[in-house]
Each structure stands twice: as C-alpha cells, then as structure tokens.
Amino acid sequence: MIRTLLALLPDQYRSGVNRFAASAVLSVLLRAVGVVMLVPLISGLVDGNHAAALAWMGGLTAVTVAGWVVDYAASKQGYVLGFGLLDTAQRSVAERLTRIRLTWFTADNTATARQAIAATGPDLVGVVVYLMVPMITAFLLPAAIGLTLFGVAWQLAVVALLGVPLLAAALWSSSAMSRGADEVAAEANSEFTERIVEFARTQPALRVARRAEPARSAVGEALARQHGATGRLLLMQIPGRIVFGIAGQIALFAFVGVAAWLTVRGDLSVAEAVALIVVAVRFLEPFTAISELSGGLETARTTLARIRTVLDSPTEHEGAGSAPAELRPPRIEFEAVTYDYGDPTNPVLDGLDLVLEPGSTTAIIGPSGSGKSTVLGLIAGLYSPTGGRILFDGIDAATLDHEARSRLASMVFQQPYLMEGSIAENVLAGYPDASAERVQEVSRLARVDEITARLPRGAETEVGEGGGALSGGERQRVSIARALLKPAPVLLIDEATSALDNENERAVVDALSSDSAPRTRVIVAHRQAGIRHVDRVVVLEFGRVIESGTPDELIAAGGRFATFWEHQGAIAGWKLTDAVD
C-alpha cells in the first residue's frame, strides 16, 4: 500500500513525504521517551521523593507538548499529501481512461474503473492521517519503547523488542486469514452493484419477460452471493482475532513476568514494577489500535489497488509526431493491416490492403463480423493495428501523438452517445469554439433544428442521462450534428441512419453528402440510401476486400454487391396494403 501511495504522489510532493516521515518518526520517539519517563515519575511519587517526581513531571510535560507540536506538523503535512493524493489519483484515472485500450474494458475492468473514479475525497485524503500515522506508530512505538527501556532494565528491553516481531507476525497472519474472504466479498459487492445498475436499466425488458422481481433475476443471484461472501468474511475474521489475542497475551505475560522476576531479585523497586505495568499497556496499545483499524486499512488498500489497476492498464500505442496546423482531406492507406481483439488465432482483419482517396466517399459493406466497424475504429485511432500500418498522406498513424490522432477524424457511431446536458451542449461537444452560424448549419443538415423547433426550451432542452429524454432517432440526429461540427478532415459513419425512418434517412444521407466541409468520408451502411451517392464501394468478408469499385461497376459485375443491391431494392418496394378477401 505504501508503494502505491508513493507512486501516486507527483514529484513535487516528494519533499513533503520526507518531512512527514521525519515528523512521524520524531513523534514516535517523543512518545516512547514520555512512556518510559513514567517509570521514575511513578517511582518518585510512590517512594515519597516528591522533588524527583516533580522534575520528571516537568520533563514529561515538555516532552508531551513537544509531541503535540510535532503531531500537529505531521497532521498538517499529512493533509497536504492527502489532498495531493486525491487530486493526482482522480485526475490520473480520468486521464488514463481516455487512453486505455478499448479491449481492456471487460465487465470486471469496467467495474474496477467505476469504483476507482468513485473513490470519495475523504477516504483518500484521510489515508495518510487516519491510517498511515496509526500504522507507523503501531510498528515504531513499541520498538522505540523497547530501545528506551535499556535505560531501565536491559532484560525488559530485550523482551519488548522480541515482542515486536511476534505481534507484527500475529497481526499479519490475522490480516492474511481474512484477506482472501475480503477479496471475495469485494468482488461479490462489485458484482451486486453492477447487477443493480443493470436491473434498473433493463426494467422494460424484464417486465415484458415477467422477470422484474429481484428474486427471479440476476440481481437476486448476485444478492445471494453477496450475503454468502459477507458471512464467510465475518467467520474468517474470528480466527485472526484469536491469534492476535493470544500473541498479545504472550507478550504481556512475558513483560510482566520479567518485571516481577527483576523485582524479586531486587533489581527493580515495587514502585518501578507498578510503573512498568503502565509501560506494558502502552507497549501493546498501538497494535490493538491497528487491529481495530484493519478494516479501514483493507478498504484503503483495495481502493488504492483499484486505482493502480486502472493506471497500469494497457494503452494504445502513441507516437510523438503532431498533425499539420491546416488539416486537409487525407489519403488513407491500409498496408497489410491485421487486428484481433485479444485473440491472435481469430483476427478480425487479416492482412487488409485498402486505399481511400482524399476527398472521396467510400461505403464499406459486408456480413456481420467481416471487420467493417473495426476499419472505422482503426482510422479513428480507437485501436492500434496488431500488424501492418495505416498511413495518412504517407505518415504512419503510429508516429502521431494522441492529440494529433484525435484531430484527424470525427465519427458517428451506430449507437449514439449523448452526455447529460442540453441539446446545444451535446452538439457543441464536437467543437466548443464553433461559430453560431456553423452550429446552425450542422443542426439544419442533421435535422436537429426540427427537434428543437417543437420543444419549449429549444436547444436548451435537457437530453437526460444517456440522452434518455430523446427518442433513438433524435439522439442519432444530435450525434450526427456533433460529428459534422468537428472540423476533422475524416468523417466516419457507422450505420448512422439505422435508427431513422426512410424519409429521415434519405434527408440525413443527403445532408452528410452535402456538408460544405471538405473531408474524406467512410460509411458503413446496409441500406441503399447510405450507398447511392458514394464514389466507391468496398465489400469485406473475413477481414479482406473481396470486391471494390463504383456502385455501377459492381452492379454490372453481378457479384456479392449486386446481390445485396437487388435484395435491398426488393425490400424498399414493400408496402403495407389493406387486406383482400
């Protein structure tokens, strides 16, 4: 956990870490001296040597006040480090998420990322002050007390120093016994949280299927597993507490026994022996405190581990090159490009060679799994090829930095993604610095103006979480306007009109082709309207190009595209009519 803390803190906090460590160690030494000073103080009071007791009282007071000052300085520095940890961790996680390889986002990793971001401020800020300080004190104070006891009786000092590793080992074994169960419980809690979110989002489907009751859905199974994991966690904590209790009793009996033996021998007075019992209690107190904080320490360890998991996640390859200041529609070349989603034995693209001419509009069609969307993702920089290379005007995309790659392409996804906010804010997300005239133009092209015209608040209407306040077609129009607004020289469209009816589909397709911005366009489409006006059609199958040419050339060739075109024409001719007897 300490290594993770140090790794998360930026370099400017390194000196603060040193000051905090020095303050914590000095505080421990002052406490140890204060504890051992109780021996002559109590001895003087019991023996009637009030002058000596008063002197020791003055010394103990001075040491205590000095300890307060050092503790204040350590706490202040700890809060500085805590806020630095909070700021760095949350910013680093958010920044990392923009660069993580998309194939990393499995269900488990997505849950881990969500929990890492959701780590609350007080939890992270308090890690240093409320957890690290007690942990440092728990291990250093008993050792420091043991060292200072050499000034009283070396035998007691040896017993105390031997007790430190004994208690530390008991504490470690106690934590180890419950750690496995705690990890299972954490996984069960995480799964339960995910299932609850899923349960809420899929209520329409569950109600239609008559599985809306929690007990009959996946959330019921997750709840049962969570209850079982929590029960095992509680049971596993019992043996650990017993082990730690036995170790504490052994250390206490050994300490008191040696003190009694030295008293019988005459090496210690009765008053000193009584005072040493107080010392023994103070010796054990830090370990008892840390055992009570074990739950908080485990929670902090888990939180930091999740943050570390996100920060250590794989990212797409990034070069150091930058894009030219003035972007123009590029020539895009795929040279023997291979890509697999983590399974090299089953590549989606297998040695793909493809050239997209500058300023052209290319439609890509093919059966499901042929690699159409993967081609768009590679052009957009969402993925990096596992083999081969992609060139933009002769420049290898792998040599460009993240900002340059993001400037090159704008994309309309098949499933529109809207942020919670207004329609205007979602459109402007494509290019916040766009002029009002350009915003109006893309809104008209994507027919977003028709949506805002009938809404009381117009473009300021809130779209809701994920765009839930709009219909599927309305969300898609907003996402199309957002993509058109971004001044990128490449426009990628992944079945963007699938959520639109035929009339709106034709209108939006015409708008996409009549956009005034010069671009190289690549369209994945399955309907005639999206292909009718393209310059070139590419047919993919098993990750390779099997046909390529203009629509008229491919229709005349009578191949796979001609069959597709014929079927689409037949479907387009379907009409609903009145039933005839």
Summary of the structure (lengths in Angstrom):
residues: 581
radius of gyration: 34.7
end to end distance: 78.7
largest distance: 121.4
contacts: 1857
relative contact order: 0.08
helix: 65%
strand: 10%
